Amino acid sequence: MPVQADAGARLDARYGRSPSNPRRLWWLAGAAFVCAAVVIGWYVWAGPGSAPTATTSVSAEVSGSNSPDAHHAEVTFTVTGPPDHAYACAIDAQSENFTIVGWKVVEIPASPEHARTFTHVLRTTQQSEAGFVDSCWLT
């Protein structure tokens, strides 16, 4: 047995093994606590309450578009969202090769209705082929 104990002591001396340090354990526990606090704080800040819900989301669907001339495009779309809120929608017109040739942010006033249809005219830099609603949001 003394040979094994001596070999163990030589390995400990060579590779630096030492008895555990209680200060190191406290430091690791403190670091784990700080990491847990950061994760919990982030979850509270960006967690389930910040996700869009049926009462806060706004959607839009294009029902038609046309181009009366090379410098204008008409986009007809229906906005669906919570009543009594104002919205804004970004609409655009695209050319034959999918280049955006006209773009506009449309402000929509509050109304008690859940879904409303609008037609807006965009100024374009060239002939457009189609109109789109890029996105809508609550204002």
N, C-alpha and C positions, 0 to 999 in steps of 0.2 A: 503493500500500500504506500509506503513512503515514496516509492519511485513514481507512482501516479500523481501524488500530491506535488512532488517536486516538478514533474513535467507540466502539470496544470499551472503552477506558479510561474514557470518559465514562459509558457504561452501567454499568460496574463500580462507579464512584464513586456513581452515582445509586441503584442497587439493592443496593449493599452486598456484591457478590461479592468474595470474598477467597481467597487461596490456602488449600488444605486445612490443617487444624491436626492434627498427630499426636496431641495430647492428646484431641481429640474422638474420633478413631478408637479409642483405648484405652478411652474411656468407653463407646462403643457396643459394643465387644467384651465389656466387663465386664457390661453390662446384658444382652446376649444370653446370656452364660454363666449369669447368675443366673436368667433366665427358663427356660433349659433345665434347670437344677438343680431348680427348683420343679416343672416338668412331670414330670420323672423321679421326683422324690420323691412326687408325688401318684399317679403310676401304680403305684409300688411299694406305697404305702399302701392305695389303693382299687382296685387293678388286678384281674387275673384271680383271684388267690388269695382275694379276699373275696366273690366271687360264690357264691351257693348252689349246691351240687352235689347229685348224687343221694344222697350219703352224709350230707348235713347238712340236707336239706330235709324238711319235714313237710307232709303234705297231709291233708285230711279231706273226707269226702263224707257228706252226710246221707242216710240210708236211710229215715227216717220221722220223723213228728212228729204229735202229737195234743194236744188240749186237753181234759183230763178235766173241768175247770170253769173259771170265769171268773178264777181266781187262780193257776192252774198250767198249765204246758205241759211236755210230755215231748218231748225231742229224742233220737233215736237216730242215731248217726254212727259211721263207721269212720275211724280214724286210721291213716295209713301213714307210716312213717318209719324211721330207722335203729334197729336193735335195741339194747338196753342203754342207752337214753337216756330221760330224763324229758322230758315235753312239757307244754305248757299250751295250752289252746284257749279262745278267746272264742266263746261261743254266745249266740244271742239268739232271742227270739220276737217275731213281728211281727203286728200287727192286720190287719184287712181292707184298710185304706188305707195299708199298709206303714209304719206307725209302730212303732217298737221299744217293746214293752210289758214286756219282761223281758230281762235281760242278766246273764251270769255268766262268770267265768273259771274253767275247770275244770283242776285239776292232775292230770296223768296220770303215775303212777310208771313207773320203768324196767321193762322186761320184755325177755326174749330174743326175743319175737315181733316180726315185721316189721309186721303189720297187726292191729289190735284194734278191737272194736266195743264201744261204750258207750251207755248210756241215762241221761240226766240230766234231773232235774225242775227247772224254773225257776219262781220266783214271778213272777207277772205282775200288772200294774195293771188289766188288763181282758182280755176274751176274746181269745185269740190264734188266728190262722188257720194259721200255719206257723212252723217252727223252722229256724234256719240256723246254720252254723258260719262265723263271720266270718273267723277266721284261727287258725293254730296255729304254734307255735315251739318250739325246743329250750330247755330250762331248765337 
